[in-house]
Amino acid sequence: YQQWAEKRDKAVQNGLKQKRLIHYADFTEYAGLITKADNWDEVFKGVFGRPESVRESFHRLGPVRLCTMHARPITKTEVMLASAEITRLLIAIDDSGDDN
């Protein structure tokens, strides 16, 4: 929390518009945030089902995210793997709110 607040404050000092605090979280922190015991039980368990699944998806996305954020080329295979993981996460998110 403190690190995000510091990132936010620095961004605002540099003239950027303040955003919600979660916007200052790093990609590598997302799986931990989602699977943290109280967050998992109260919010995410019903969305994703198993914490291992979330951790694995973010683990698989990590290398591709690293390449794209550092302007390195990614292979067609990496694009396909990333697409599959993103699709898995989006299906879980979409299905969790489906009242049909």
FENWO-V957330 format. One record per residue. RES is the residue in three letters. PSI is psi as a letter, one per 30 degrees, with the letter a starting at -180 (NA if undefined). BURIAL is + if it has 16 or more other C-alpha atoms within 10 Angstrom, else -. D_LAST is the distance of its C-alpha to the last C-alpha in Angstrom with 2 decimals. Layout:
res: <RES/RES>
psi: <PSI/PSI>
burial: <BURIAL/BURIAL>
d_last: <D_LAST/D_LAST>
//
This chain:
res: <TYR/GLN/GLN/TRP/ALA/GLU/LYS/ARG/ASP/LYS/ALA/VAL/GLN/ASN/GLY/LEU/LYS/GLN/LYS/ARG/LEU/ILE/HIS/TYR/ALA/ASP/PHE/THR/GLU/TYR/ALA/GLY/LEU/ILE/THR/LYS/ALA/ASP/ASN/TRP/ASP/GLU/VAL/PHE/LYS/GLY/VAL/PHE/GLY/ARG/PRO/GLU/SER/VAL/ARG/GLU/SER/PHE/HIS/ARG/LEU/GLY/PRO/VAL/ARG/LEU/CYS/THR/MET/HIS/ALA/ARG/PRO/ILE/THR/LYS/THR/GLU/VAL/MET/LEU/ALA/SER/ALA/GLU/ILE/THR/ARG/LEU/LEU/ILE/ALA/ILE/ASP/ASP/SER/GLY/ASP/ASP/ASN>
psi: <e/e/e/e/e/e/e/e/e/e/e/e/f/g/g/l/k/k/l/k/e/f/f/g/k/k/e/f/f/e/e/e/e/e/f/k/e/e/e/e/e/f/e/f/e/f/e/f/d/k/e/e/e/e/e/e/e/e/e/e/f/e/e/e/e/e/e/e/f/g/h/k/k/l/l/e/e/e/e/e/e/e/e/e/e/e/e/e/e/e/e/e/e/e/f/f/g/j/g/NA>
burial: <-/-/-/+/-/-/+/+/-/-/-/-/-/-/-/-/-/-/-/-/-/-/-/+/+/-/-/-/-/-/+/+/-/+/+/-/-/-/-/+/-/-/-/+/+/-/+/+/-/-/+/-/+/+/+/-/+/+/-/+/+/-/-/+/+/-/-/-/-/-/-/-/-/-/-/-/-/+/-/-/+/+/-/-/+/+/-/+/+/-/-/-/-/-/-/-/-/-/-/->
d_last: <36.80/40.46/40.47/37.57/39.39/42.54/40.83/39.40/42.83/44.57/42.26/42.84/46.58/46.49/45.19/41.49/38.89/37.40/33.78/31.50/33.01/30.34/31.50/34.74/33.37/34.43/32.16/33.86/32.71/28.93/28.39/30.64/28.91/25.46/26.85/29.30/28.92/27.95/25.67/24.00/23.55/22.47/20.29/19.81/19.55/15.85/15.45/18.03/18.66/22.35/24.92/26.96/24.33/24.40/28.19/28.58/26.51/28.61/31.72/31.16/30.47/33.58/36.27/34.62/33.97/37.61/38.91/37.02/37.95/41.57/41.83/42.33/41.25/38.40/38.34/35.93/34.99/34.23/32.05/30.10/29.79/28.70/26.13/24.68/24.60/23.12/20.36/19.68/19.53/17.36/14.75/14.80/14.65/11.84/9.61/10.72/9.16/5.62/3.81/0.00>
//
